Amino acid sequence: MKQYDVVIIGNGPVGMFTSSMAGYYNLSTLVVENQHEPGGQVSKFYPQKLVKDIPGFTSILGKDYINGLKTQQQAYSELVEVLYNIQITSYQQVDGLFYLFNDSNQCIAISKYIIFAYGKGSYEPIRFEINKQIVDFDNISYHLNPNLDYNNKHIVILGGGDSALDSAEWIKTNFSSASVSIIVRKSIAGKTLNENDFKRLNINTYLDQTILECTNNSLTIEDNTTKHLQTLSFDRILVQYGFKFSSEKNPFSSWNELKFDATNKLVVNEQYETSLANVYAVGDCATQSGNPFYCIVSGQAQGFNVINTIKKQLNTK
């Protein structure tokens, strides 16, 4: 069984950059990802989303950013290995080394250090419900499908966060004849588009609305203030209410030495150390003083700091 300096659990944007910096510092590194591809939620949910908070880019498509991180990671392939479709679930610690096991109780690797970088974990989309009943038709989806032809289609987007706004902008930019309407329960929370953008792109907005009824081709909405009723026809609904954490799917909850908060975030100190020695957590899976991070760049900076710390510790041994 091969021994590594570092095992990184998660190959999303934070894990990818952290592993590249481990290669840069000449650390033998294994990255373990339970999905079949790199990129985490960016690849799974937002490949067509324009990422606008990455240094060096005014904006960049999520898939292009992940491809860049993959190229960077592959530049250190002699030191950095990546395994996909593997879930680490348990460990044993012997003579200061971690023996890591998968869900079949097979030992996958031996490592001196562990870095958790698995992001927000196992999430599922918040479902579209009316009167606590899930609304489900074939033309209702929770992820933007870039392979569909939206021309001359009436698209209704539910939700007012950045993902909803980015989806609306992408559809109108690529399919000018599409009709796009955004329906929100309160107000627009996203910051990626403003009132002038809605007018420029010809995006209809319905604010402070309650959805009363839904068929497979129409919605009935009620203005929460005026009680005015409207019926909107649609070809497709894109639900962008966000995601919720599936706490029962947290594979590390049985690691009794690790401290989690009430939302299953790993509690870390200012050096991103967990409650288990030589185990760190960075990015969206970690929280410090009750404040989760939720930012790709800050998570990557944390990963770099941890790698720097590990390198210094190894140099003193």
Summary of the structure (lengths in Angstrom):
residues: 317
radius of gyration: 22.2
end to end distance: 22.3
largest distance: 71.8
contacts: 1017
relative contact order: 0.16
helix: 25%
strand: 32%
